[in-house]
């Protein structure tokens, strides 16, 4: 299990991005998460930019809901 401080380490991010990108049928949630991680952004930071809660971003990334367009 990863320690909380390891979640945003460059090595961990790179591994997660590669894992997500290898899925040819990438969901919208996985794409949001992949792009967020490629930009070294936290869910909280993305939430602030999108003017939503961090919980909303989490739901998007877990395909539990989708952003309003």
MDTraj code that builds the backbone (N, CA, C; nanometers):
import mdtraj as md
import numpy as np

residues = "UNK UNK UNK UNK UNK UNK UNK UNK UNK UNK UNK UNK UNK UNK UNK UNK UNK UNK UNK UNK UNK UNK UNK UNK UNK UNK UNK UNK UNK UNK UNK UNK UNK UNK UNK UNK UNK UNK UNK UNK UNK UNK UNK UNK UNK UNK UNK UNK UNK UNK UNK UNK UNK UNK UNK UNK UNK UNK UNK UNK UNK UNK UNK UNK UNK UNK UNK UNK UNK".split()
xyz = np.array([
    [0.0838, -0.1190, 0.0000],
    [0.0000, 0.0000, 0.0000],
    [0.0878, 0.1246, 0.0000],
    [0.0480, 0.2242, -0.0785],
    [0.1263, 0.3464, -0.0877],
    [0.1029, 0.4350, 0.0331],
    [0.2081, 0.4992, 0.0758],
    [0.1968, 0.5988, 0.1809],
    [0.1363, 0.7247, 0.1191],
    [0.0628, 0.8052, 0.1961],
    [-0.0008, 0.9249, 0.1405],
    [0.0962, 1.0169, 0.0680],
    [0.2175, 1.0311, 0.1204],
    [0.3125, 1.1219, 0.0542],
    [0.3626, 1.0658, -0.0787],
    [0.3489, 0.9344, -0.1015],
    [0.3928, 0.8727, -0.2259],
    [0.2951, 0.8958, -0.3406],
    [0.1717, 0.9318, -0.3107],
    [0.0687, 0.9434, -0.4130],
    [0.1071, 1.0439, -0.5198],
    [0.1744, 1.1520, -0.4823],
    [0.2078, 1.2560, -0.5776],
    [0.3546, 1.2569, -0.6177],
    [0.4275, 1.1507, -0.5850],
    [0.5663, 1.1457, -0.6292],
    [0.5692, 1.1271, -0.7806],
    [0.6680, 1.1838, -0.8491],
    [0.6734, 1.1718, -0.9956],
    [0.6732, 1.0274, -1.0441],
    [0.7412, 0.9378, -0.9738],
    [0.7462, 0.7978, -1.0165],
    [0.6082, 0.7342, -1.0090],
    [0.5372, 0.7591, -0.9009],
    [0.4034, 0.7029, -0.8835],
    [0.3082, 0.7602, -0.9870],
    [0.3160, 0.8891, -1.0121],
    [0.2299, 0.9516, -1.1119],
    [0.2552, 0.8922, -1.2492],
    [0.3802, 0.8752, -1.2855],
    [0.4141, 0.8196, -1.4159],
    [0.3591, 0.6793, -1.4306],
    [0.3737, 0.5967, -1.3285],
    [0.3205, 0.4606, -1.3332],
    [0.1698, 0.4617, -1.3482],
    [0.1013, 0.5467, -1.2736],
    [-0.0453, 0.5534, -1.2811],
    [-0.0898, 0.6021, -1.4182],
    [-0.0212, 0.7008, -1.4747],
    [-0.0566, 0.7527, -1.6063],
    [-0.0397, 0.6441, -1.7115],
    [0.0705, 0.5697, -1.7060],
    [0.0932, 0.4610, -1.8022],
    [-0.0145, 0.3542, -1.7891],
    [-0.0483, 0.3175, -1.6652],
    [-0.1525, 0.2174, -1.6438],
    [-0.2853, 0.2630, -1.7013],
    [-0.3187, 0.3880, -1.6810],
    [-0.4463, 0.4399, -1.7300],
    [-0.4471, 0.4507, -1.8824],
    [-0.3372, 0.4890, -1.9413],
    [-0.3316, 0.5115, -2.0853],
    [-0.3303, 0.3815, -2.1651],
    [-0.2930, 0.2707, -2.1043],
    [-0.2874, 0.1452, -2.1782],
    [-0.4254, 0.0869, -2.2046],
    [-0.5252, 0.1357, -2.1361],
    [-0.6614, 0.0886, -2.1580],
    [-0.7166, 0.1560, -2.2832],
    [-0.7401, 0.0783, -2.3896],
    [-0.7889, 0.1350, -2.5151],
    [-0.9296, 0.1925, -2.5018],
    [-1.0050, 0.1423, -2.4079],
    [-1.1414, 0.1893, -2.3878],
    [-1.1462, 0.2767, -2.2626],
    [-1.0680, 0.3813, -2.2636],
    [-1.0570, 0.4718, -2.1504],
    [-1.1903, 0.5425, -2.1247],
    [-1.2363, 0.5376, -2.0013],
    [-1.3599, 0.6066, -1.9657],
    [-1.3313, 0.7554, -1.9486],
    [-1.4371, 0.8335, -1.9449],
    [-1.4206, 0.9766, -1.9220],
    [-1.3530, 1.0007, -1.7874],
    [-1.3928, 0.9250, -1.6875],
    [-1.3327, 0.9412, -1.5551],
    [-1.1841, 0.9122, -1.5548],
    [-1.1453, 0.8040, -1.6212],
    [-1.0022, 0.7717, -1.6292],
    [-0.9266, 0.8787, -1.7070],
    [-0.9888, 0.9327, -1.8098],
    [-0.9228, 1.0391, -1.8877],
    [-0.9032, 1.1638, -1.8017],
    [-1.0048, 1.2007, -1.7255],
    [-0.9921, 1.3173, -1.6367],
    [-0.8781, 1.2940, -1.5379],
    [-0.8747, 1.1758, -1.4773],
    [-0.7698, 1.1450, -1.3799],
    [-0.6323, 1.1452, -1.4460],
    [-0.6208, 1.0847, -1.5639],
    [-0.4923, 1.0784, -1.6339],
    [-0.4414, 1.2178, -1.6665],
    [-0.5288, 1.3009, -1.7205],
    [-0.4864, 1.4362, -1.7563],
    [-0.4537, 1.5194, -1.6328],
    [-0.5308, 1.5002, -1.5262],
    [-0.5019, 1.5722, -1.4017],
    [-0.3640, 1.5341, -1.3493],
    [-0.3343, 1.4044, -1.3514],
    [-0.2042, 1.3584, -1.3026],
    [-0.0897, 1.4022, -1.3944],
    [-0.1133, 1.4050, -1.5247],
    [-0.0098, 1.4514, -1.6174],
    [0.0283, 1.5964, -1.5884],
    [-0.0662, 1.6717, -1.5378],
    [-0.0406, 1.8121, -1.5056],
    [-0.0053, 1.8309, -1.3581],
    [0.0260, 1.7198, -1.2907],
    [0.0674, 1.7222, -1.1491],
    [-0.0299, 1.8039, -1.0645],
    [-0.1571, 1.7785, -1.0849],
    [-0.2611, 1.8544, -1.0181],
    [-0.3363, 1.7654, -0.9196],
    [-0.3704, 1.8200, -0.8056],
    [-0.4518, 1.7466, -0.7091],
    [-0.5990, 1.7590, -0.7478],
    [-0.6805, 1.6715, -0.6905],
    [-0.8243, 1.6823, -0.7130],
    [-0.8749, 1.8158, -0.6593],
    [-0.8198, 1.8594, -0.5493],
    [-0.8598, 1.9872, -0.4895],
    [-0.8307, 2.1034, -0.5849],
    [-0.7132, 2.1025, -0.6461],
    [-0.6765, 2.2103, -0.7398],
    [-0.7685, 2.2099, -0.8610],
    [-0.7946, 2.0926, -0.9180],
    [-0.8860, 2.0836, -1.0320],
    [-1.0252, 2.1308, -0.9915],
    [-1.0683, 2.0935, -0.8727],
    [-1.1994, 2.1363, -0.8237],
    [-1.2069, 2.2885, -0.8150],
    [-1.1020, 2.3514, -0.7656],
    [-1.1002, 2.4982, -0.7570],
    [-1.1084, 2.5618, -0.8949],
    [-1.0370, 2.5068, -0.9909],
    [-1.0388, 2.5601, -1.1276],
    [-1.1771, 2.5437, -1.1903],
    [-1.2392, 2.4273, -1.1676],
    [-1.3696, 2.3979, -1.2267],
    [-1.4856, 2.4523, -1.1441],
    [-1.4533, 2.5133, -1.0300],
    [-1.5541, 2.5693, -0.9410],
    [-1.6547, 2.4642, -0.8934],
    [-1.6004, 2.3484, -0.8538],
    [-1.6803, 2.2394, -0.7973],
    [-1.6083, 2.1884, -0.6731],
    [-1.6678, 2.0914, -0.6054],
    [-1.6032, 2.0345, -0.4874],
    [-1.5039, 1.9255, -0.5277],
    [-1.4103, 1.8973, -0.4396],
    [-1.3156, 1.7883, -0.4630],
    [-1.3898, 1.6551, -0.4703],
    [-1.5001, 1.6442, -0.3979],
    [-1.5808, 1.5227, -0.4025],
    [-1.6409, 1.5032, -0.5410],
    [-1.6784, 1.6121, -0.6069],
    [-1.7311, 1.6030, -0.7437],
    [-1.6239, 1.5486, -0.8380],
    [-1.5018, 1.5987, -0.8252],
    [-1.3912, 1.5504, -0.9090],
    [-1.3682, 1.4020, -0.8830],
    [-1.3716, 1.3611, -0.7585],
    [-1.3541, 1.2201, -0.7255],
    [-1.4623, 1.1348, -0.7916],
    [-1.5855, 1.1816, -0.7874],
    [-1.6950, 1.1076, -0.8512],
    [-1.6754, 1.0999, -1.0020],
    [-1.6275, 1.2073, -1.0635],
    [-1.6006, 1.2029, -1.2072],
    [-1.4975, 1.0953, -1.2373],
    [-1.3872, 1.0977, -1.1606],
    [-1.2767, 1.0070, -1.1876],
    [-1.3130, 0.8611, -1.1610],
    [-1.4131, 0.8387, -1.0786],
    [-1.4582, 0.7029, -1.0488],
    [-1.5828, 0.6661, -1.1293],
    [-1.6146, 0.7469, -1.2288],
    [-1.7294, 0.7242, -1.3180],
    [-1.8608, 0.7079, -1.2408],
    [-1.8736, 0.7813, -1.1307],
    [-1.9969, 0.7784, -1.0532],
    [-2.0895, 0.8922, -1.0944],
    [-2.0332, 0.9953, -1.1568],
    [-2.1113, 1.1052, -1.2130],
    [-2.0236, 1.1717, -1.3184],
    [-2.0817, 1.2665, -1.3905],
    [-2.0090, 1.3325, -1.4982],
    [-2.0207, 1.4827, -1.4834],
    [-1.9210, 1.5561, -1.5321],
    [-1.9269, 1.7020, -1.5217],
    [-2.0403, 1.7581, -1.6064],
    [-2.1019, 1.8647, -1.5585],
    [-2.2000, 1.9371, -1.6395],
    [-2.1244, 2.0154, -1.7451],
    [-2.1739, 2.0085, -1.8644],
    [-2.1055, 2.0776, -1.9755],
    [-2.1858, 2.1976, -2.0176],
])
top = md.Topology()
chain = top.add_chain()
for i, resn in enumerate(residues, 1):
    res = top.add_residue(resn, chain, resSeq=i)
    for name in ("N", "CA", "C"):
        top.add_atom(name, md.element.get_by_symbol(name[0]), res)
traj = md.Trajectory(xyz[None], top)
